[in-house]
Amino acid sequence: MDDAGMGRTRLARPHRPASVVVTCEHGGNRVPPEAAHLFTLRGDHLAGHGGYDAGALEMARAFAEAFAAPLYFTTITRLVVDQNRSMGHPKLFSRYTRGLPEALRQDILARHYQPLRQETLDTAAAAIQAGRTVAHLASHSFVPVLSGVERTMDVGLLYDPAREGERALCLAWTARLKARRPGLRVRRNAPYRGVSDGHVTALRKAFPTGYLGIELEVNQRFVQKDRPAFEDLLLLLPDTFAVALSDMGLVLGDTPPPSS
């Protein structure tokens, strides 16, 4: 469908109020003092993808600024506790921290896991209770090569195919991205499955309706080797997301829908 056709579809939809919430679960590789002794000889692990998602927090901040949206993030490395894993998941704690005493692990959860989760939950709940649809954008990034295999996509949009609103939003977003940047390789539910365990998955269970959870995955080659292209994505992705929301008939605050 071309831009004109998408515009007609958007205008035909009834307008519904919406709010954007932005999170970044792997925003840094900082080690808190209580776990510092575990990493004194293993600092190299913190610098790579095992430590954090390069560029993800910068992208999250671009979305939050574009939408004047709340941003909840952590800069504690996932090697201490993984914000994108549920309680009880075998990878919630890494090989460095899962052997810590129970009391210390509970303290880590209280300090570095629960706040982001609870703040996001509370914000989404308040918006839904006020009659707004929540569009939750969780910002992540992925390595260009995994186990010797090149990942050919540039951008991945992860969602639950069984949730019609998420599917429709990602279809609209993909179309808008392809219209603006035909050469950009956008794939849905790649390089990961949108229904895998994660922060967004947990919120879907909490909110069967009124919640659209999308994980954005950006190829780290832009961050590492093509900074101008990444700067373009920092503008392009929020802009096209806004138009895709409008294609869905979702109106943010008192702002009228984008015209194109």
JOFENPE-V641740 format. One record per backbone hydrogen bond with DSSP energy under -0.5 kcal/mol. NH is the residue of the N-H (numbers start at 0). CO is the residue of the C=O. If there is no record, write none. Layout:
# JOFENPE-V641740
nh-><NH	NH>
co-><CO	CO>
This chain:
# JOFENPE-V641740
nh-><5	6	7	8	9	10	11	12	12	15	17	18	20	21	22	23	26	26	29	31	34	35	35	37	38	41	44	45	45	46	47	50	51	52	53	55	56	58	59	60	61	62	63	64	65	66	67	67	68	69	71	73	76	77	79	80	81	82	82	84	88	91	96	97	99	103	104	105	106	107	108	109	110	111	112	113	116	117	118	119	120	121	122	123	124	125	126	127	128	129	130	131	132	133	134	134	135	135	136	136	137	137	138	138	139	141	145	148	149	150	151	153	154	155	156	157	157	160	162	163	166	167	168	169	170	171	172	173	174	175	176	177	178	179	180	183	185	186	188	195	201	202	203	204	205	206	211	212	213	213	214	215	215	216	216	217	218	219	221	223	224	225	225	229	230	231	232	233	234	234	235	236	238	239	240	241	242	243	244	245	246	247	248	249	250	250	252	252	254>
co-><1	2	3	4	5	6	7	8	9	248	250	132	134	69	136	71	23	73	74	29	31	31	32	34	35	38	41	41	42	42	43	47	47	25	51	52	52	54	55	56	57	58	59	60	61	62	63	64	63	19	21	23	29	50	76	76	91	24	80	81	85	88	93	93	96	100	100	101	102	103	104	105	106	107	108	108	112	113	114	115	116	117	118	119	120	121	122	123	124	125	127	126	16	209	18	132	133	211	20	134	135	213	22	136	215	217	148	145	147	143	149	184	184	216	186	155	214	158	159	161	162	163	164	165	166	167	168	169	170	171	172	173	174	175	176	180	183	154	156	192	197	198	199	200	201	202	133	210	135	211	157	137	213	155	214	139	153	141	218	219	220	220	221	225	226	227	228	229	230	231	231	232	234	235	236	237	238	239	240	241	242	243	245	244	15	248	17	250	251>
